[in-house]
Amino acid sequence: MGENARILLVDDDPVMRELASAKLTDACYGVVSCDNGRTALDLLKSENFDLVVADLDMPVMTGYELTAEMRKDERLSLTPVIVITGSDHAEAVDRAFAVGATSFIAKPVNWALLGHSVKFVLKAAQDHLALREARDQAEAGARFKDSLLSMMSHELRTPLNAIIGFGQIISDLFERNDDKLHREYAEYIVEGGKRLLNSVSDMLLASDTRSGPITINDVDYRIDDLVQSALSSCDRALTAADAEVSIALKNPETEIRCDHQMLSSALVKLIDNAVKFGGKGVRIVIGATHIDNGELALVVTDNGPGISDDKLALCHQPFAQSDMSLRRSKEGLGLGLPLVLAITNAHGASFKIKTKIGKGTTVAIILPADRVNAAGTPLQKGYKDPGATTAA
């Protein structure tokens, strides 16, 4: 584009066409002119132009109509249009912008500035086109990434399930033969397969969150079953960390309406974080607390070292961790809290966290009252808000 751009000049006044053509030609633009919108539209459909300069009031087809017709045509929809108006009323300019005009020039025309006005509009149109191309490339890249993750998830799940399944069979066989060493090797295979499978699932879920709220499968599920399901998934990590776990469920039979697999996964991630950052011998309390307004809080508390506010904000971002160095001692994708937040939002719940250096961390997933079984007995009273950091 630039000074070699082709411009279509449309005006029923021959003097205006002559003067404007001369000025634009002097500015090194290629100019084609005509006297009405209908002829201009035919030229636009048969030739390529970088800019249209059109008078608003013309016979046969006005500048308004010409601009509107251009915006309906896919090929012409992005071609910039400068309209020329002799009206003293702002309504004429507003109407022109409403049908798709890019800029305007008022009569009497300042001929000294005409070339600069055209140059500005052409540059803005070029920048706009570059931004659209960058956006289209980014969207295409995102679609490719999502498709790749979905395909990889499917392709990896089948062999991983086989690895995990046969690994468990081998582990059981070694246990029956009292072969502790080889049983330990088999368990490493099983745990490695499970960890990789969980990582694949987390990446796919993280990809799904970019497209909008996660789709959940609601069922009625007991609190104690939910907590036990989460703990069984963390059993090996809890044992390795020599963690002390307490469960505080006053009425464990209470049911909640949820996607139990996802909500259990959220609890697993919170427990895993407590183990991972709490250190050897960390004390963890998992509780369910009925709030007076009918909401239900699932709470995970630990006595770990806590985390500073700046690092806590970083942990809410996908693929970020409090320690991002390559020499970090903690494994993981950095998707724990972001996925907990996504699962929380999908349930219409809220998430709160309170942490203090040297004092541990308390996190709560607060389910709305309509997800708590109305016939169920309340759990514990006197719930205290865990803190100011809230994501709903």
C-alpha positions in Angstrom: 0.0 0.0 0.0 1.3 3.6 0.6 2.0 6.2 -2.1 1.4 3.6 -4.9 -2.1 2.9 -3.7 -5.0 2.9 -6.1 -7.8 5.2 -5.2 -11.4 5.3 -6.6 -12.8 8.9 -6.5 -16.6 9.2 -6.7 -18.2 12.6 -7.1 -20.9 14.0 -9.3 -19.3 17.4 -9.4 -16.7 17.4 -12.3 -14.8 20.3 -10.8 -14.4 18.4 -7.5 -13.3 15.3 -9.4 -10.7 17.3 -11.4 -9.2 19.1 -8.3 -9.1 16.0 -6.1 -7.6 13.8 -8.9 -4.9 16.4 -9.5 -4.0 16.6 -5.8 -4.0 12.9 -5.3 -2.0 12.2 -8.5 0.6 14.8 -7.3 0.9 12.7 -4.1 1.8 9.7 -6.3 -1.5 7.9 -5.9 -3.2 6.1 -8.8 -6.6 7.7 -9.3 -9.7 6.4 -11.1 -12.8 8.6 -11.0 -16.5 8.3 -11.7 -19.7 10.4 -11.1 -22.0 8.0 -9.2 -22.1 5.2 -6.7 -23.5 2.6 -9.1 -20.6 3.0 -11.6 -18.2 3.0 -8.6 -19.6 -0.3 -7.3 -19.2 -1.9 -10.7 -15.6 -0.8 -10.9 -14.9 -2.0 -7.3 -16.2 -5.5 -8.2 -14.1 -5.7 -11.4 -10.9 -4.0 -10.3 -8.8 -3.7 -7.1 -8.7 -0.5 -5.2 -7.0 0.4 -1.9 -9.3 3.3 -0.9 -12.6 4.9 -1.9 -13.2 8.6 -1.6 -16.9 9.3 -2.2 -19.3 12.2 -2.0 -22.3 11.5 0.2 -24.9 13.2 -2.0 -24.9 11.8 -5.6 -27.6 10.7 -8.1 -28.2 7.1 -9.0 -26.5 5.8 -5.8 -25.5 8.0 -2.9 -22.3 7.6 -0.9 -24.3 6.1 1.9 -25.7 3.4 -0.3 -22.3 2.8 -1.9 -20.6 2.3 1.5 -23.4 0.0 2.7 -23.2 -2.1 -0.4 -19.4 -2.4 0.0 -19.8 -3.6 3.6 -22.1 -6.4 2.4 -19.5 -7.7 -0.1 -16.9 -10.0 1.5 -14.1 -8.8 -0.8 -14.9 -5.1 -0.3 -15.9 -5.2 3.4 -12.4 -4.1 4.6 -11.7 -1.5 1.9 -11.5 1.9 3.7 -14.0 4.6 2.6 -13.5 8.4 3.1 -16.8 10.3 2.6 -17.0 13.9 1.5 -19.9 15.9 3.0 -21.1 19.4 2.5 -23.6 19.2 5.2 -23.3 21.4 8.3 -25.1 18.8 10.4 -23.3 16.1 12.4 -26.1 13.6 11.6 -24.7 13.2 8.1 -21.3 12.1 9.4 -23.0 9.8 12.1 -25.1 8.2 9.4 -22.0 7.6 7.2 -20.1 6.0 10.1 -23.2 3.9 10.8 -23.1 2.3 7.4 -19.4 1.7 7.5 -17.4 4.8 6.5 -13.8 4.9 7.7 -13.3 8.7 7.8 -14.8 11.9 6.4 -13.7 15.2 4.8 -15.9 18.3 5.1 -16.5 20.8 2.3 -15.0 23.2 1.4 -12.1 20.7 1.1 -8.7 21.7 2.5 -6.7 20.7 -0.5 -3.4 21.1 1.2 -4.4 18.4 3.7 -6.2 16.0 1.4 -3.1 13.9 0.7 -2.3 13.7 4.4 -5.8 12.6 5.2 -5.6 9.8 2.6 -2.2 8.8 3.8 -3.4 8.5 7.4 -6.5 6.4 6.5 -4.4 4.1 4.3 -1.9 3.6 7.1 -4.7 2.9 9.6 -6.3 0.4 7.2 -2.9 -1.4 6.7 -2.4 -1.6 10.5 -6.0 -2.9 10.9 -5.4 -5.6 8.3 -2.1 -6.6 10.0 -3.9 -6.9 13.3 -6.7 -9.0 11.8 -4.1 -11.3 10.2 -2.3 -11.7 13.5 -5.6 -12.4 15.2 -6.5 -15.0 12.6 -3.1 -16.7 12.9 -3.5 -16.7 16.7 -7.0 -18.2 16.5 -5.8 -20.8 14.0 -2.9 -21.7 16.3 -5.2 -22.0 19.3 -7.5 -24.3 17.3 -4.5 -26.4 16.2 -3.3 -26.6 19.8 -6.7 -27.7 21.1 -7.1 -30.3 18.3 -3.6 -31.6 19.0 -4.2 -31.8 22.7 -7.5 -33.6 22.1 -5.9 -36.1 19.7 -2.9 -36.6 21.9 -5.1 -37.2 24.9 -7.0 -39.9 23.0 -3.8 -41.5 21.6 -2.0 -41.5 25.0 -4.9 -42.7 27.1 -5.1 -46.1 25.4 -1.5 -47.2 25.9 -1.3 -45.6 29.3 -4.3 -47.5 30.5 -2.6 -50.7 29.3 0.6 -49.8 31.0 -1.2 -49.0 34.3 -3.4 -52.1 34.1 -0.7 -54.6 33.3 1.6 -52.8 35.8 -0.9 -53.5 38.5 -1.2 -57.1 37.5 2.6 -57.5 37.6 2.8 -55.8 41.0 0.1 -58.1 42.4 2.0 -61.1 41.0 5.3 -60.0 42.7 3.4 -59.4 45.9 2.1 -63.0 45.9 5.6 -64.3 45.3 6.9 -62.0 48.1 9.3 -60.4 45.6 9.4 -56.9 47.2 12.1 -55.5 45.0 10.4 -56.2 41.7 7.0 -55.3 43.2 8.5 -51.8 44.0 9.7 -51.5 40.4 6.2 -52.4 39.1 4.7 -49.8 41.4 7.0 -47.2 40.0 5.7 -48.1 36.5 2.1 -47.8 37.7 2.6 -44.5 39.5 4.5 -43.0 36.6 1.7 -44.1 34.2 -0.9 -42.6 36.5 1.0 -39.3 36.8 1.4 -39.0 33.1 -2.3 -39.8 32.5 -3.3 -37.1 35.1 -1.0 -34.6 33.4 -2.6 -35.4 30.0 -6.1 -35.0 31.5 -5.1 -31.7 33.2 -3.8 -30.3 29.9 -6.9 -31.2 28.1 -9.1 -29.8 30.8 -7.0 -26.6 30.8 -7.6 -26.4 27.0 -11.3 -26.8 27.5 -11.5 -23.9 29.9 -10.4 -21.6 27.1 -13.5 -22.3 25.2 -15.9 -21.4 28.1 -17.3 -23.0 31.2 -16.5 -26.7 31.7 -19.4 -29.1 31.1 -20.1 -31.0 34.2 -22.1 -34.2 34.9 -24.2 -33.6 38.0 -25.1 -36.4 40.4 -25.9 -36.6 44.1 -22.8 -37.7 46.0 -22.0 -38.1 49.7 -19.4 -35.9 51.3 -17.6 -38.8 52.9 -17.4 -40.7 49.6 -16.0 -37.6 47.9 -13.3 -37.1 50.5 -12.3 -40.8 50.6 -12.1 -40.8 46.8 -9.7 -37.9 46.9 -7.6 -39.4 49.7 -7.3 -42.7 48.0 -5.8 -40.9 45.0 -3.3 -39.2 47.3 -2.5 -42.2 49.4 1.0 -42.8 48.1 2.0 -39.1 48.3 0.6 -38.8 51.8 2.5 -41.9 53.0 5.8 -40.7 51.4 5.5 -37.4 53.1 4.6 -39.0 56.5 1.6 -36.6 56.5 -0.9 -36.5 59.4 -4.4 -36.3 58.0 -7.5 -35.5 59.9 -11.1 -35.6 58.5 -13.7 -33.3 60.1 -17.1 -34.4 58.8 -19.8 -34.0 61.5 -22.5 -35.4 59.1 -20.7 -37.4 56.4 -24.0 -38.7 54.9 -24.8 -35.2 53.6 -25.2 -35.2 49.8 -24.2 -32.6 47.3 -25.1 -32.3 43.7 -21.8 -32.2 41.7 -19.6 -33.7 39.1 -17.9 -36.0 41.7 -15.0 -36.9 39.4 -14.1 -33.3 38.9 -14.8 -32.1 42.4 -12.8 -35.0 43.8 -10.0 -34.0 41.4 -10.1 -30.5 42.8 -9.7 -31.8 46.3 -6.8 -34.0 45.2 -5.0 -31.0 43.8 -5.5 -29.1 47.0 -4.3 -32.0 49.1 -1.4 -32.6 46.7 -0.4 -28.9 47.1 -0.5 -29.2 50.9 1.7 -32.3 50.7 4.0 -30.9 48.1 4.7 -27.6 49.9 4.0 -28.6 53.5 7.1 -30.7 53.9 7.8 -33.8 55.8 5.2 -34.5 58.5 2.8 -31.9 57.4 -0.6 -31.9 59.2 -3.6 -31.6 56.9 -7.3 -31.2 57.9 -10.0 -31.9 55.4 -13.4 -30.6 56.5 -16.9 -30.0 55.3 -18.7 -27.0 56.9 -22.3 -26.0 56.5 -22.7 -22.2 56.4 -25.7 -20.6 57.9 -27.0 -19.3 54.5 -27.2 -22.9 53.3 -23.9 -23.0 51.4 -21.4 -25.8 52.0 -17.7 -25.2 52.3 -15.2 -28.0 51.5 -12.0 -26.9 53.4 -8.4 -28.1 53.2 -6.1 -26.7 55.9 -2.4 -27.4 56.4 0.3 -26.2 58.8 2.9 -25.7 56.0 5.1 -22.7 55.4 2.5 -20.6 53.6 3.1 -18.5 50.6 3.6 -14.8 50.0 0.9 -12.7 48.3 2.9 -12.0 45.2 3.7 -15.7 44.6 0.1 -16.6 45.4 -1.1 -14.4 42.6 1.3 -16.1 40.3 -0.1 -19.5 41.3 -3.5 -18.5 39.9 -2.0 -18.4 36.4 -1.9 -21.5 34.2 1.5 -23.3 34.0 3.0 -21.0 36.7 4.4 -22.1 40.0 5.7 -20.3 43.1 9.2 -21.5 42.0 9.6 -21.3 38.2 13.3 -22.1 38.1 14.5 -25.2 36.2 16.2 -26.4 39.4 12.9 -26.4 41.4 12.4 -29.4 43.6 8.6 -29.5 43.2 7.2 -31.3 40.1 4.0 -30.5 38.3 2.6 -28.5 35.4 1.5 -25.5 37.5 -2.2 -26.2 36.7 -3.3 -27.1 40.2 -5.0 -23.9 41.4 -6.1 -22.7 37.9 -8.0 -26.0 37.3 -9.5 -25.9 40.9 -10.8 -22.5 40.0 -12.2 -23.7 36.7 -13.9 -26.7 38.4 -15.2 -24.3 41.1 -16.7 -21.9 38.6 -18.3 -24.7 36.6 -20.2 -25.6 39.8 -21.3 -22.0 40.4 -19.2 -22.1 43.5 -16.6 -19.7 44.9 -13.0 -20.3 46.0 -11.3 -18.7 48.9 -7.7 -19.0 50.2 -5.9 -17.6 53.2 -2.2 -18.1 53.6 0.4 -16.6 55.9 4.1 -17.2 55.9 5.0 -19.6 58.7 1.3 -20.1 59.6 0.0 -22.5 56.9 -2.7 -22.3 54.3 -6.5 -22.7 54.4 -8.5 -23.1 51.2 -12.2 -23.5 50.7 -14.5 -24.4 47.8 -17.9 -22.9 48.7 -20.8 -24.7 47.0 -24.1 -22.8 46.6 -27.1 -23.8 48.7 -29.0 -25.2 45.7 -26.2 -27.9 45.4 -26.6 -29.0 49.0 -29.2 -31.8 49.7 -32.0 -29.9 51.3 -33.0 -33.0 53.2 -29.5 -33.5 54.5 -28.6 -32.5 58.1 -26.3 -29.5 58.5 -22.7 -30.2 59.2 -20.7 -27.9 61.4 -21.9 -24.4 62.4 -19.8 -21.3 63.1 -17.9 -21.3 59.8 -15.2 -18.6 59.6 -14.3 -17.0 56.3 -10.7 -18.3 55.4 -9.6 -14.9 54.0 -9.7 -12.1 51.6 -8.4 -13.7 48.4 -11.5 -14.7 46.5 -12.2 -16.0 43.0 -15.8 -16.7 42.0 
